[in-house]
Amino acid sequence: MRKAISGLAGTGALVLALSQALPLFHTFTSARGLPVGSETVGAAHAYGVLVLAVLGLLLAAGVLISGSRAALLLIGVVAVAALAVCLGHDLPAARSHGFGLVAGHYQTAINVVGVGLYVELAGALALLGASGLGFLLGGDALAPAGPRSPGPLRRSTRGARAGSSRRAGPRSGSV
């Protein structure tokens, strides 16, 4: 199960990185039916989410190798940060409208959401899902797949006197 959780987190991080090259929006004016401009997701926020994607990928590797719950928690933090950028910055930019200068004349312009916003959102949600799934399934999902130890070894108290505070062991004077 640990492989599936880290795989989901790694896929989410790669999708988040891929989204940075896709168009966030296309700008249309009232005079033309064709887009007069567009902007990529990464260019909208100076490729800051790419840093989050790389961090998410490294944390997914940490979950895969050691099953670290701290790495799983940080994946959730990275996901929330990516969602904040996606919904707080990119979505309003992709849905804005106003005036655009076309051939020396101002015309009404509107931005139409591109595929990059949806891909960025999918990557952030995959990271959040991996973190939530890891915590929902608990510690057994993150435990190593190897054989389990029987627990701490206990010393037998079988020959010791009841109520004695001395440990059972070799008697003094014996060679």
C-alpha positions in Angstrom: 0.0 0.0 0.0 3.0 2.3 0.7 4.0 2.0 -3.0 0.5 3.0 -4.1 0.4 6.1 -1.8 3.9 7.2 -2.9 3.0 6.5 -6.5 -0.1 8.7 -6.3 2.0 11.5 -4.7 4.7 11.1 -7.3 2.2 11.2 -10.2 0.6 14.3 -8.7 3.9 16.0 -8.4 4.8 15.1 -12.1 1.4 16.3 -13.3 1.9 19.5 -11.3 5.3 20.0 -13.0 3.8 19.3 -16.4 1.0 21.8 -15.9 3.5 24.7 -15.8 4.1 24.4 -19.6 0.4 24.4 -20.5 -1.7 27.4 -21.3 -3.5 29.0 -18.3 -5.8 31.1 -20.4 -6.4 32.4 -24.0 -7.4 36.1 -24.5 -10.2 36.9 -27.0 -11.3 40.3 -28.0 -14.7 41.4 -29.3 -13.3 42.2 -32.8 -11.8 38.8 -33.5 -12.9 35.2 -33.0 -9.3 34.0 -32.7 -7.3 34.3 -29.5 -5.0 37.4 -29.5 -2.8 36.1 -26.7 -2.3 33.4 -24.0 -0.2 32.8 -21.0 1.2 29.6 -19.5 0.5 28.4 -16.0 4.2 28.7 -15.0 4.6 32.2 -16.4 1.6 33.4 -14.4 3.5 32.9 -11.1 7.1 32.8 -12.1 7.3 29.0 -12.0 6.9 28.9 -8.3 4.7 25.8 -8.4 7.5 24.0 -10.1 9.5 24.2 -6.8 6.5 22.7 -5.0 6.3 19.9 -7.6 10.0 19.0 -7.1 9.5 19.0 -3.3 6.5 16.8 -3.7 8.4 14.3 -5.8 11.2 14.2 -3.2 8.7 13.7 -0.4 7.0 10.9 -2.3 10.4 9.2 -2.5 10.7 9.6 1.2 7.4 7.9 1.8 8.4 5.1 -0.5 11.7 4.5 1.0 11.0 4.9 4.7 7.2 5.2 5.1 7.7 8.5 6.9 4.6 10.0 8.3 6.3 13.4 8.5 6.9 13.2 4.7 3.3 12.3 4.2 2.3 15.4 6.3 4.6 17.6 4.2 3.0 16.3 1.0 -0.3 17.5 2.4 1.3 20.9 3.1 2.7 21.1 -0.5 -0.7 20.2 -1.8 -2.5 22.9 0.1 0.1 25.4 -1.1 -0.4 24.3 -4.7 -4.1 24.6 -4.3 -3.8 28.1 -2.8 -1.8 29.2 -5.8 -4.1 27.5 -8.3 -7.4 28.7 -6.8 -6.2 32.0 -5.3 -4.0 33.3 -8.1 -4.4 31.3 -11.3 -8.2 31.0 -11.4 -8.9 34.7 -11.0 -6.3 35.5 -13.6 -7.8 33.0 -16.0 -11.3 34.4 -15.6 -10.5 38.1 -15.8 -11.8 40.5 -18.4 -11.2 44.0 -19.4 -9.9 46.0 -22.3 -7.1 44.9 -24.8 -5.1 47.0 -27.2 -5.5 45.5 -30.7 -4.1 47.3 -33.7 -3.9 50.6 -31.8 -7.6 50.5 -30.6 -8.9 49.4 -27.3 -11.4 46.6 -27.4 -13.2 44.5 -24.8 -11.2 41.4 -24.0 -12.0 38.3 -22.0 -9.8 35.4 -20.8 -11.0 31.9 -21.4 -9.6 29.2 -19.1 -7.1 26.9 -20.7 -6.3 23.3 -20.0 -3.3 24.1 -17.8 -5.5 25.3 -14.9 -7.3 21.9 -14.8 -4.1 19.9 -15.0 -2.5 22.0 -12.2 -5.7 21.5 -10.1 -5.6 17.7 -10.8 -1.9 17.5 -9.7 -2.6 19.4 -6.5 -5.6 17.2 -5.7 -3.6 14.0 -6.3 -1.0 15.2 -3.8 -3.7 16.0 -1.3 -5.4 12.6 -1.9 -2.1 10.8 -1.4 -1.6 12.5 1.9 -5.1 12.0 3.1 -5.2 8.4 2.0 -1.9 7.7 3.9 -3.2 9.1 7.1 -6.7 7.5 6.6 -5.2 4.1 6.2 -2.9 4.6 9.2 0.4 3.2 10.2 0.0 -0.3 8.7 -0.2 1.1 5.2 3.2 2.7 5.7 4.9 -0.1 7.5 7.8 -1.9 5.8 6.7 -5.1 4.0 9.4 -7.2 5.6 8.9 -9.8 8.4 7.8 -8.3 11.7 9.8 -8.8 14.9 8.1 -10.5 17.8 8.7 -7.5 20.0 11.2 -6.8 22.8 12.9 -9.8 24.4 12.0 -10.3 28.0 14.3 -12.0 30.5 12.7 -14.9 32.3 12.0 -14.4 35.9 11.6 -18.1 36.5 14.4 -18.9 39.0 14.4 -15.6 40.9 13.0 -15.4 44.4 9.7 -13.7 44.7 10.0 -10.1 46.0 13.8 -10.1 45.3 15.2 -6.9 43.8 18.3 -8.7 42.6 18.6 -10.0 39.1 19.0 -13.6 38.6 22.4 -14.4 37.4 25.6 -16.2 38.3 26.3 -16.3 42.1 29.3 -14.6 43.5 32.2 -16.9 44.2 31.6 -19.3 41.3 34.2 -19.6 38.6 
